[in-house]
C-alpha cells in the first residue's frame, strides 16, 4: 500500500491546475458633457406691451410664444437646459434680465423681439450685437427704443465701460452667433432685412461673460409680418431656425466649461 501511494504522487504533481479567468472590470462610461444653458429673453412684458401690430397684436405676447416654442425644441433633445428671463406676462427691468442670466451662468443669451417702423412697407427679420457705435441710424434708434432711452444705465461712462467689457469678453462669440442666425434664417426662407446683422448699444446685451444677441423676428407695423408672427406654423419655423443656429454655434465653439 505504501508503494502504491508513492507512485501516485507524480501523477498528482503533474496535473495542471485550472484557474478561473479574472473578471473584467466594466469600462467606466465617459462623462457626458454638461448640457449648455440657454437664456431666452422674451422682450417687454407686463405694463410694457412693446410694439403694437395689426388687430391689436402685442409684441410681448408674440415673443414669449416663440420663446416657449424654442424652449421646448431645445429641451427635447436633452442637449440644453433653458431659462426664460420672464416666464409670464410680467415686467422685468433690462439689467435684471442680464443679472438673472449671469446668476444662472448661462452659456448663451438670446433676446427675442418684434419691431415696428414708421414705413409700413418695411418687413423682415434682423439680428443685433453689442457695439458702443451703432452700425446705422436705424440700429441706434432701435436700441434707444428697446433701452427706454440712451442705454438706460446710470451714466454714459458706466455704459461705455459695460460695452467695452462685454466686447472684450464675448464680442467675437456674439458676432459669430449672430452671423449664424442670419445664415440659418436665409436657408430656412425667413425674410431678412438688408444688412441683416447690425450693431448698437443694447443694454440687455452688456454681460461680459455671456455671448449675447438680440433678434427682431419681423415688423408688427407691416401687415404681412404682423399676420405671420401670429400664425403657429410660422412661429414654429422661426423657433426651428433659431434652434438650428444654436446647434451650429456650439458645434463650432471652443470647448469651454463654466465653473
Buried (B, 14 or more C-beta within 10 A) or exposed (E): EEEEEEEEEEEEEEEEEEEEEEEEEEEEEEEEEEBBBBBBBBBBBEEBBBBBBBEEBBBBBBBBBBBBBBBEBBBEEEBBBBBBBBBEBEEBEBBEBBBBBBEBEBBBBBBBBBBBBEEBEBBBBBBBBBBBEBBEEBBBEBBBBBBEEEBBBEEEEEBBBBBBBBBEBBBEBBBBBBBBBBBBBBEBEBBBBEEBBBBBBBBBBBBBBBBBBBBBBBBBBBBBBBBBBBEEEBBBBBBBBBBBBBBBBBEEBEEEEEE
